[in-house]
Amino acid sequence: LGHRSLLADPRDPGMADRLNLSIKRREPWRPFAPAVLEEHAPRWFTSPRPSPFMSFAVPVRPEMRPRIPAVVAPDGSARLQTVGPSPGCLRRLIGHFHRETGVPLVLNTSFNVREPTVCAPDDAVRTFLGSEIDLLFLGPYVAVSRGRDPRALGDA
């Protein structure tokens, strides 16, 4: 989880609709999962244990719900993925997002658009080119969608 994913800003109240309607092309009621740094999970969710595989939904703490509307289901829950202390790209990315925003989590959903999850680089490129995904990170390479200013990437 996190190696073939679509990641997005959980703070954006319109992000779930954008993903469901323009990218994933699925029903608008389907929620998205938060991938959270494990050590910060208790502050945001009522889960007492790690959940590295999005195996269950847990309540989002009521005071945190307005801060991460893109990952909160209508019942106030989220299908939680905790990201443990072992090093990895996803952990570094969430850590950077946390330093920039104060939010230690990102929206995480499978990298697919009405087909199986991407398995190979050519699947990733084909899906990226046929969708409204903004950026594609593929190993050391970054592809930027048409119409997006690559200078807006900063140090991505």
N, CA, C and O of each residue as an XYZ file, in Angstrom:
624
protein
N       0.840     -1.187      0.000
C       0.000      0.000      0.000
C       0.879      1.241      0.000
O       1.757      1.396      0.848
N       0.634      2.111     -0.951
C       1.404      3.329     -1.060
C       2.408      3.306     -2.191
O       2.971      4.345     -2.535
N       2.647      2.133     -2.782
C       3.611      2.056     -3.875
C       2.940      2.143     -5.241
O       3.586      2.495     -6.228
N       1.673      1.831     -5.306
C       0.881      1.981     -6.534
C      -0.407      2.682     -6.133
O      -1.487      2.092     -6.142
N      -0.268      3.951     -5.782
C      -1.381      4.687     -5.205
C      -1.582      6.033     -5.874
O      -0.676      6.598     -6.486
N      -2.797      6.521     -5.735
C      -3.096      7.919     -6.004
C      -3.126      8.585     -4.641
O      -3.852      8.148     -3.748
N      -2.348      9.631     -4.479
C      -2.271     10.350     -3.213
C      -2.777     11.765     -3.419
O      -2.574     12.359     -4.479
N      -3.440     12.305     -2.400
C      -4.019     13.642     -2.529
C      -4.080     14.320     -1.169
O      -3.856     13.700     -0.129
N      -4.387     15.603     -1.208
C      -4.490     16.431     -0.007
C      -5.815     16.147      0.702
O      -6.874     16.416      0.135
N      -5.787     15.614      1.922
C      -7.026     15.287      2.624
C      -7.761     16.517      3.145
O      -8.917     16.416      3.557
N      -7.109     17.670      3.132
C      -7.720     18.895      3.658
C      -8.682     19.537      2.674
O      -9.502     20.368      3.066
N      -8.598     19.170      1.414
C      -9.399     19.788      0.361
C     -10.810     19.208      0.373
O     -10.984     18.029      0.064
N     -11.825     20.005      0.723
C     -13.187     19.467      0.799
C     -13.737     18.992     -0.544
O     -14.684     18.206     -0.568
N     -13.173     19.444     -1.654
C     -13.637     19.002     -2.965
C     -12.850     17.850     -3.543
O     -13.159     17.379     -4.638
N     -11.827     17.381     -2.824
C     -10.942     16.355     -3.376
C     -11.647     15.019     -3.607
O     -11.436     14.396     -4.647
N     -12.468     14.568     -2.678
C     -13.153     13.280     -2.858
C     -14.034     13.325     -4.099
O     -14.052     12.371     -4.877
N     -14.766     14.420     -4.296
C     -15.603     14.535     -5.489
C     -14.746     14.564     -6.756
O     -15.085     13.918     -7.748
N     -13.642     15.307     -6.726
C     -12.768     15.360     -7.906
C     -12.245     13.963     -8.248
O     -12.277     13.553     -9.408
N     -11.766     13.239     -7.244
C     -11.246     11.897     -7.490
C     -12.330     10.955     -8.006
O     -12.119     10.222     -8.972
N     -13.486     10.982     -7.355
C     -14.564     10.074     -7.755
C     -15.108     10.387     -9.145
O     -15.369      9.469     -9.923
N     -15.282     11.656     -9.467
C     -15.915     12.029    -10.725
C     -14.939     12.145    -11.891
O     -15.250     11.717    -13.003
N     -13.761     12.719    -11.648
C     -12.864     13.030    -12.755
C     -11.725     12.034    -12.944
O     -11.174     11.931    -14.040
N     -11.370     11.309    -11.906
C     -10.207     10.423    -12.023
C     -10.618      8.961    -11.860
O     -10.415      8.165    -12.777
N     -11.186      8.594    -10.722
C     -11.550      7.197    -10.492
C     -12.803      6.795    -11.270
O     -12.989      5.624    -11.602
N     -13.654      7.770    -11.555
C     -14.907      7.551    -12.287
C     -15.763      6.482    -11.609
O     -16.161      5.485    -12.211
N     -16.024      6.738    -10.341
C     -16.829      5.792     -9.559
C     -17.903      6.552     -8.795
O     -17.985      7.777     -8.877
N     -18.716      5.828     -8.061
C     -19.830      6.407     -7.336
C     -19.328      7.453     -6.335
O     -18.314      7.236     -5.672
N     -20.028      8.583     -6.221
C     -19.552      9.665     -5.354
C     -19.626      9.361     -3.858
O     -18.998     10.066     -3.068
N     -20.358      8.357     -3.453
C     -20.482      8.062     -2.025
C     -19.327      7.217     -1.493
O     -19.210      7.041     -0.280
N     -18.478      6.694     -2.364
C     -17.395      5.804     -1.907
C     -16.282      6.614     -1.261
O     -15.736      7.520     -1.891
N     -15.937      6.306     -0.016
C     -14.924      7.097      0.701
C     -13.495      6.707      0.319
O     -13.253      5.669     -0.297
N     -12.565      7.571      0.705
C     -11.137      7.342      0.500
C     -10.447      7.155      1.840
O     -10.951      7.584      2.878
N      -9.300      6.516      1.806
C      -8.585      6.175      3.037
C      -7.499      7.197      3.360
O      -6.867      7.747      2.458
N      -7.287      7.445      4.648
C      -6.128      8.224      5.057
C      -4.937      7.307      5.332
O      -5.074      6.276      5.990
N      -3.775      7.690      4.822
C      -2.519      7.034      5.198
C      -1.849      7.986      6.173
O      -1.460      9.093      5.800
N      -1.713      7.554      7.433
C      -1.241      8.432      8.509
C       0.031      7.876      9.137
O       0.190      6.663      9.278
N       0.923      8.769      9.508
C       2.107      8.334     10.248
C       1.629      7.684     11.538
O       0.882      8.289     12.306
N       2.058      6.462     11.770
C       1.560      5.644     12.879
C       1.590      6.361     14.225
O       0.642      6.252     15.003
N       2.657      7.087     14.507
C       2.789      7.746     15.802
C       1.809      8.903     15.990
O       1.607      9.360     17.115
N       1.198      9.381     14.907
C       0.228     10.474     15.001
C      -1.216      9.981     14.962
O      -2.134     10.757     15.228
N      -1.432      8.721     14.641
C      -2.786      8.189     14.483
C      -3.674      8.407     15.708
O      -4.831      8.788     15.529
N      -3.204      8.188     16.952
C      -4.101      8.350     18.092
C      -4.665      9.762     18.258
O      -5.738      9.932     18.836
N      -3.968     10.753     17.766
C      -4.463     12.134     17.879
C      -5.608     12.392     16.896
O      -6.450     13.258     17.139
N      -5.643     11.651     15.798
C      -6.618     11.878     14.737
C      -7.743     10.859     14.695
O      -8.844     11.165     14.237
N      -7.470      9.630     15.179
C      -8.431      8.525     15.082
C      -8.554      7.826     16.429
O      -7.659      7.923     17.269
N      -9.669      7.119     16.635
C      -9.877      6.439     17.908
C      -9.383      5.001     17.895
O      -9.803      4.191     18.721
N      -8.500      4.682     16.969
C      -7.974      3.319     16.872
C      -6.837      3.109     17.873
O      -5.901      3.907     17.921
N      -6.911      2.047     18.670
C      -5.851      1.789     19.647
C      -4.678      0.979     19.091
O      -3.714      0.724     19.813
N      -4.744      0.565     17.804
C      -3.702     -0.313     17.267
C      -3.343      0.083     15.839
O      -4.129      0.748     15.163
N      -2.167     -0.319     15.379
C      -1.778     -0.048     13.997
C      -2.704     -0.754     13.002
O      -3.297     -1.790     13.303
N      -2.809     -0.169     11.823
C      -3.637     -0.732     10.753
C      -2.918     -0.521      9.421
O      -3.311      0.347      8.642
N      -1.876     -1.299      9.150
C      -1.076     -1.061      7.948
C      -1.739     -1.484      6.641
O      -1.218     -1.167      5.571
N      -2.870     -2.191      6.690
C      -3.461     -2.728      5.465
C      -4.880     -2.251      5.187
O      -5.611     -2.906      4.443
N      -5.282     -1.137      5.761
C      -6.643     -0.611      5.549
C      -7.688     -1.688      5.822
O      -8.658     -1.820      5.076
N      -7.493     -2.446      6.879
C      -8.354     -3.598      7.158
C      -9.675     -3.246      7.822
O     -10.622     -4.029      7.756
N      -9.757     -2.087      8.458
C     -10.994     -1.755      9.157
C     -11.183     -0.247      9.228
O     -10.234      0.529      9.119
N     -12.432      0.137      9.414
C     -12.774      1.551      9.560
C     -12.806      1.897     11.038
O     -13.226      1.094     11.871
N     -12.357      3.098     11.347
C     -12.360      3.591     12.723
C     -12.933      4.999     12.731
O     -12.880      5.694     11.716
N     -13.480      5.430     13.865
C     -13.969      6.803     13.936
C     -12.824      7.818     13.857
O     -11.765      7.636     14.459
N     -13.067      8.885     13.102
C     -12.165     10.025     13.097
C     -12.576     10.877     14.292
O     -13.766     11.108     14.505
N     -11.615     11.340     15.067
C     -11.953     12.179     16.214
C     -12.761     13.384     15.721
O     -12.365     14.036     14.755
N     -13.891     13.686     16.376
C     -14.784     14.750     15.897
C     -14.087     16.090     15.675
O     -14.419     16.804     14.729
N     -13.145     16.437     16.516
C     -12.471     17.730     16.383
C     -11.519     17.772     15.184
O     -11.107     18.852     14.760
N     -11.169     16.608     14.639
C     -10.259     16.536     13.502
C     -10.995     16.437     12.165
O     -10.407     16.714     11.120
N     -12.236     16.056     12.180
C     -12.995     15.856     10.940
C     -12.983     17.069     10.016
O     -12.806     16.898      8.810
N     -13.163     18.279     10.522
C     -13.144     19.435      9.610
C     -11.780     19.689      8.962
O     -11.701     20.367      7.938
N     -10.728     19.161      9.541
C      -9.385     19.388      8.991
C      -9.043     18.449      7.842
O      -8.149     18.740      7.047
N      -9.761     17.307      7.747
C      -9.440     16.296      6.724
C     -10.718     15.774      6.047
O     -10.954     14.566      6.028
N     -11.534     16.666      5.499
C     -12.847     16.232      4.978
C     -12.779     15.236      3.827
O     -13.731     14.485      3.620
N     -11.696     15.207      3.082
C     -11.622     14.311      1.921
C     -11.518     12.840      2.297
O     -11.726     11.978      1.443
N     -11.201     12.526      3.561
C     -11.056     11.115      3.961
C     -12.066     10.682      5.024
O     -11.976      9.570      5.545
N     -13.024     11.550      5.347
C     -14.016     11.216      6.370
C     -15.294     10.751      5.682
O     -15.882     11.487      4.889
N     -15.722      9.531      5.986
C     -16.961      8.978      5.436
C     -18.158      9.687      6.081
O     -18.004     10.323      7.124
N     -19.351      9.587      5.474
C     -20.527     10.254      6.037
C     -20.821      9.892      7.495
O     -21.399     10.694      8.228
N     -20.424      8.684      7.919
C     -20.669      8.291      9.313
C     -19.561      8.744     10.261
O     -19.583      8.401     11.442
N     -18.587      9.516      9.754
C     -17.505     10.021     10.606
C     -16.328      9.069     10.751
O     -15.433      9.316     11.558
N     -16.315      7.998      9.991
C     -15.234      7.020     10.086
C     -14.254      7.179      8.924
O     -14.473      7.973      8.009
N     -13.179      6.412      8.984
C     -12.206      6.351      7.897
C     -11.591      4.959      7.885
O     -11.388      4.353      8.937
N     -11.298      4.458      6.694
C     -10.648      3.147      6.553
C      -9.144      3.397      6.638
O      -8.480      3.669      5.638
N      -8.649      3.302      7.817
C      -7.326      3.762      8.210
C      -6.185      2.879      7.716
O      -6.256      1.651      7.759
N      -5.118      3.554      7.240
C      -3.834      2.901      6.969
C      -2.781      3.629      7.791
O      -2.553      4.822      7.594
N      -2.141      2.919      8.708
C      -1.044      3.524      9.457
C       0.270      3.182      8.758
O       0.456      2.072      8.259
N       1.173      4.157      8.732
C       2.470      3.992      8.099
C       3.512      3.982      9.203
O       3.775      5.002      9.839
N       4.103      2.805      9.424
C       5.032      2.591     10.532
C       6.375      3.264     10.348
O       6.601      3.978      9.372
N       7.266      3.026     11.302
C       8.555      3.722     11.329
C       9.593      3.233     10.328
O      10.621      3.887     10.159
N       9.365      2.116      9.665
C      10.385      1.658      8.720
C      10.508      2.663      7.580
O       9.512      3.251      7.160
N      11.719      2.863      7.080
C      11.916      3.883      6.050
C      11.229      3.506      4.748
O      11.078      2.327      4.428
N      10.825      4.499      4.020
C      10.189      4.263      2.735
C       9.718      5.572      2.132
O       9.630      6.596      2.810
N       9.417      5.517      0.848
C       8.994      6.722      0.120
C       7.699      7.304      0.675
O       7.585      8.519      0.838
N       6.718      6.443      0.967
C       5.441      6.941      1.463
C       5.623      7.647      2.793
O       5.055      8.718      3.007
N       6.406      7.064      3.688
C       6.648      7.693      4.988
C       7.338      9.049      4.812
O       6.969     10.020      5.472
N       8.330      9.119      3.933
C       9.021     10.399      3.702
C       8.069     11.439      3.125
O       8.099     12.601      3.530
N       7.221     11.025      2.177
C       6.278     11.950      1.575
C       5.303     12.489      2.620
O       5.069     13.695      2.686
N       4.734     11.600      3.436
C       3.795     12.052      4.471
C       4.509     12.937      5.479
O       3.941     13.926      5.942
N       5.738     12.601      5.826
C       6.507     13.442      6.745
C       6.709     14.841      6.192
O       6.588     15.823      6.925
N       7.015     14.940      4.909
C       7.174     16.249      4.271
C       5.849     17.009      4.278
O       5.817     18.198      4.593
N       4.748     16.320      3.929
C       3.423     16.944      3.943
C       3.099     17.445      5.344
O       2.559     18.539      5.507
N       3.429     16.645      6.357
C       3.187     17.023      7.753
C       3.962     18.294      8.120
O       3.408     19.202      8.740
N       5.228     18.355      7.742
C       6.038     19.543      8.045
C       5.475     20.792      7.364
O       5.507     21.884      7.931
N       4.965     20.623      6.153
C       4.444     21.769      5.394
C       3.052     22.210      5.851
O       2.728     23.396      5.783
N       2.232     21.272      6.315
C       0.816     21.577      6.570
C       0.365     21.384      8.010
O      -0.675     21.912      8.403
N       1.127     20.635      8.804
C       0.681     20.285     10.144
C      -0.244     19.081     10.179
O      -0.730     18.708     11.247
N      -0.496     18.466      9.030
C      -1.375     17.295      8.931
C      -0.521     16.081      8.579
O       0.090     16.049      7.511
N      -0.469     15.065      9.474
C       0.425     13.922      9.266
C      -0.178     12.786      8.453
O       0.106     11.618      8.717
N      -1.005     13.115      7.471
C      -1.642     12.077      6.664
C      -1.965     12.614      5.285
O      -2.052     13.822      5.067
N      -2.140     11.676      4.352
C      -2.573     11.993      2.991
C      -3.713     11.064      2.618
O      -3.873      9.997      3.212
N      -4.495     11.463      1.649
C      -5.509     10.580      1.088
C      -4.779      9.545      0.232
O      -3.882      9.891     -0.537
N      -5.164      8.283      0.364
C      -4.534      7.189     -0.381
C      -5.632      6.310     -0.978
O      -6.536      5.852     -0.278
N      -5.531      6.091     -2.279
C      -6.449      5.175     -2.951
C      -5.674      4.442     -4.041
O      -4.604      4.890     -4.454
N      -6.199      3.343     -4.495
C      -5.496      2.530     -5.484
C      -5.310      3.284     -6.800
O      -6.165      4.066     -7.216
N      -4.186      3.029     -7.433
C      -3.837      3.669     -8.699
C      -4.493      2.889     -9.829
O      -3.882      2.013    -10.440
N      -5.736      3.223    -10.088
C      -6.473      2.623    -11.184
C      -7.634      3.533    -11.552
O      -8.104      4.330    -10.741
N      -8.078      3.398    -12.778
C      -9.239      4.130    -13.278
C     -10.097      3.117    -14.028
O      -9.888      2.882    -15.218
N     -11.041      2.530    -13.346
C     -11.951      1.529    -13.927
C     -11.228      0.363    -14.601
O     -11.696     -0.166    -15.609
N     -10.099     -0.027    -14.045
C      -9.356     -1.199    -14.495
C      -8.570     -1.711    -13.300
O      -8.567     -1.059    -12.256
N      -7.911     -2.842    -13.412
C      -7.110     -3.322    -12.277
C      -6.020     -2.307    -11.904
O      -5.606     -1.491    -12.727
N      -5.583     -2.375    -10.687
C      -4.512     -1.504    -10.215
C      -3.282     -1.674    -11.095
O      -2.954     -2.784    -11.514
N      -2.606     -0.565    -11.370
C      -1.434     -0.627    -12.241
C      -0.406     -1.601    -11.670
O      -0.218     -1.685    -10.456
N       0.255     -2.336    -12.566
C       1.259     -3.314    -12.157
C       2.620     -3.060    -12.774
O       3.623     -3.569    -12.274
N       2.681     -2.294    -13.836
C       3.934     -2.089    -14.555
C       4.023     -0.629    -14.989
O       3.006      0.064    -15.041
N       5.224     -0.158    -15.297
C       5.383      1.231    -15.723
C       4.493      1.621    -16.900
O       3.952      2.727    -16.914
N       4.327      0.739    -17.888
C       3.480      1.108    -19.019
C       2.018      1.245    -18.605
O       1.296      2.067    -19.169
N       1.562      0.441    -17.614
C       0.207      0.606    -17.062
C       0.077      1.983    -16.418
O      -0.925      2.672    -16.611
N       1.090      2.379    -15.654
C       1.061      3.663    -14.956
C       1.006      4.822    -15.943
O       0.221      5.753    -15.767
N       1.831      4.768    -16.971
C       1.864      5.850    -17.963
C       0.539      5.905    -18.725
O      -0.006      6.990    -18.926
N       0.018      4.769    -19.147
C      -1.254      4.734    -19.875
C      -2.389      5.311    -19.017
O      -3.194      6.105    -19.503
N      -2.449      4.913    -17.751
C      -3.491      5.425    -16.866
C      -3.327      6.922    -16.649
O      -4.312      7.661    -16.675
N      -2.107      7.375    -16.438
C      -1.827      8.802    -16.245
C      -2.270      9.599    -17.474
O      -2.951     10.615    -17.336
N      -1.899      9.156    -18.654
C      -2.226      9.892    -19.875
C      -3.724      9.904    -20.172
O      -4.220     10.836    -20.806
N      -4.444      8.885    -19.723
C      -5.877      8.801    -19.991
C      -6.746      9.348    -18.875
O      -7.954      9.111    -18.864
N      -6.161     10.070    -17.945
C      -6.932     10.566    -16.801
C      -6.588     12.025    -16.524
O      -5.838     12.655    -17.269
N      -7.141     12.539    -15.454
C      -6.869     13.906    -15.023
C      -5.940     13.929    -13.806
O      -6.018     14.842    -12.984
N      -5.079     12.947    -13.691
C      -4.088     12.910    -12.617
C      -3.064     14.006    -12.887
O      -2.616     14.175    -14.021
N      -2.693     14.755    -11.838
C      -1.779     15.890    -11.993
C      -0.332     15.493    -12.208
O       0.346     16.051    -13.071
N       0.153     14.525    -11.423
C       1.564     14.148    -11.449
C       1.704     12.639    -11.413
O       0.879     11.943    -10.821
N       2.751     12.139    -12.048
C       3.081     10.728    -11.969
C       4.536     10.615    -11.532
O       5.436     11.111    -12.210
N       4.759      9.964    -10.404
C       6.112      9.675     -9.931
C       6.386      8.230    -10.272
O       5.678      7.333     -9.814
N       7.408      7.996    -11.071
C       7.745      6.655    -11.524
C       9.246      6.498    -11.354
O      10.032      6.929    -12.198
N       9.634      5.868    -10.240
C      11.056      5.782     -9.913
C      11.617      7.184     -9.764
O      11.054      7.991     -9.023
N      12.711      7.497    -10.447
C      13.297      8.828    -10.319
C      12.651      9.866    -11.243
O      13.096     11.013    -11.275
N      11.615      9.488    -11.990
C      11.018     10.375    -12.975
C       9.704     10.961    -12.485
O       8.969     10.334    -11.722
N       9.421     12.195    -12.945
C       8.162     12.859    -12.637
C       7.557     13.327    -13.949
O       8.206     14.026    -14.726
N       6.317     12.943    -14.192
C       5.572     13.429    -15.355
C       4.522     14.404    -14.850
O       3.860     14.160    -13.842
N       4.380     15.512    -15.566
C       3.438     16.562    -15.192
C       2.347     16.617    -16.246
O       2.636     16.633    -17.442
N       1.086     16.645    -15.807
C      -0.011     16.664    -16.773
C      -0.027     17.982    -17.535
O       0.462     19.007    -17.062
N      -0.598     17.919    -18.714
C      -0.749     19.127    -19.529
C      -1.538     20.166    -18.761
O      -2.501     19.846    -18.063
N      -1.122     21.405    -18.897
C      -1.836     22.490    -18.239
C      -1.378     22.755    -16.821
O      -1.815     23.732    -16.213
N      -0.509     21.914    -16.271
C      -0.015     22.141    -14.909
C       1.370     22.758    -15.004
O       2.202     22.305    -15.791
N       1.617     23.775    -14.220
C       2.895     24.469    -14.224
C       3.895     23.656    -13.401
O       3.724     23.526    -12.189
N       4.942     23.102    -14.040
C       5.911     22.289    -13.286
C       6.640     23.078    -12.212
O       7.179     22.479    -11.281
N       6.675     24.405    -12.309
C       7.317     25.209    -11.262
C       6.523     25.140     -9.960
O       7.062     25.425     -8.891
N       5.248     24.763    -10.040
C       4.428     24.650     -8.834
C       4.807     23.435     -8.001
O       4.343     23.292     -6.870
N       5.644     22.561     -8.545
C       6.059     21.358     -7.828
C       7.018     21.652     -6.680
O       7.076     20.881     -5.722
N       7.753     22.723     -6.750
C       8.742     22.995     -5.722
C       9.776     21.899     -5.694
O      10.367     21.570     -6.723
N      10.003     21.320     -4.507
C      11.006     20.276     -4.333
C      10.420     18.873     -4.393
O      11.016     17.940     -3.856
N       9.284     18.703     -5.024
C       8.632     17.394     -5.094
C       9.613     16.381     -5.618
O       9.272     15.207     -5.759
